Amino acid sequence: MDFTDLTVKSAAELLAHKKISAKELFEMSLKRIRQVDDKIHAFLYVAQEQAKQQAVEADQLIADGEGFALTGIPYAVKDNILVKGMQATAGSKILENYKATYDATVIKKLQLENPVIMGKTNLDEFGMGVSTENSAFGPTKNPYDLTRVPGGSSGGSAAAVAAGEVLFALGTDTGGSSRQPASLCGVVGFKPTYGRASRYGLIPLGSSLDQPGVLAKTVEDAAIVFQIMAGSDVHDSTTLPKPVPDYSAFLKPDVKGLRVGVPKEYFIEGIQPEVRQIVEQGIAKFQDLGAIVEEMSLPNAMHALSAYYIILPVEISANLSRYDGIRYGLSVPGKNLEEGYFQTRSQGFGAEVKRRIMIGTYASSAGYYDAYYKKAKQVQVLIKQDFARAFERYDLIVTPTSPSTAFKFGEKTADPIQAYLEDIFTVALNIAGVPGLVVPAGLTSQGLPVGLQIIAPHFAEEKLFWAGHALEQALNLKLKPNL
Ligand code: GLN
């Protein structure tokens, strides 16, 4: 049995039929990590002892007839999500020695089924970036081409799943961080509706935009995992107490009658021709599967990026003020309190983090607030209205995920605008709060993966899983990197 061929679903079946034990799955995952992670660097921390213990407990539960869908399944957690007792660096030097004192709600929910946490994965510092090059602990490599980035900020989680080190991984998504790396690494990436899953225990980036995400090998696996994560939480007042449907019940092979809109603004100049071609082939597949596909318009879509790069930095400047050298992590003493703050933050934060704190502080300061932050929030209303109007007519919207495939290291580090442009197709979902799913749609002639993005109305995640699963079955790609 090849561990890299397993999915959450197939491994759970093997466990249920006693064809494998959780301990064996743990050992296979660990072996794979030992084999490839020197090259990939998806992991910042491997929780060997704890994972072994969890696997033993999982076997006991299964033996007692108390196994669930995720019992004994090895997975990885992005290092900006709190797992009690484990490091949570958020990819930053400022939290290098920080250990989480409680479990994030999504971790708590998942652990009720006793899956096995293999470790914590790499990310761009605090989630700011598109390549993991902004991690304070060195970049992750793309399993399809080690000279290229895995995307970001959840690049470690995407690469760990693509390289077959774990069966699924958790990410976060503030502007595309679970979807863009999924596209670049040839895996499934999912971001829920804002308010569908708890943010409690996610190290905050932009609190009005953040959501936990899932990276998986199949749409079905993403649905199985998210089923457990979804729902309201007393610790996060932005979650809604809406019943969570049974997502697996929506996994059908066709999309008959579904109305799919294709926004013309997403097929702009600057998108790589092969990316466009692969996404268009995917869209044609929807038509073959019975969907009604129409070109449509999201007139304000292209303003989402400008609004995002004001709203997010403003929230960053507030959220990251907590790193003062006193309460968390790194503490560099100064002659007085103010100098202590200055030294800690100067030494602890990387360049991109500092840049965004400055932009955010400026854009929300007296005298500039009206021109920048207030404007951006007004643009946000227009973007929300675009989506609301579109979803009166369409069940789903389909777009590219990213204008380019995985790029070479260093290609977008000199000019931050080049990196920000990577987010052009993903940020509108966070700005509007709607859910999105990225499904691998093909490989370019260079062998690089391209993912197609599906967008649904608020709290209609089941439609994403439905259409995504149908597309995946029809394309039948079975992507696997050569490692
Ligand atoms: N690329 C986006 C950014 O740099 C992604 C943010 C995120 O989703 N964490 O802001």
Residues whose N, C-alpha, C, O or C-beta is under 5 A from the ligand:
A	BS01	LIG	G127 M128 G129 V130 G152 S153 T172 D173 T174 G175 G176 S177 D423
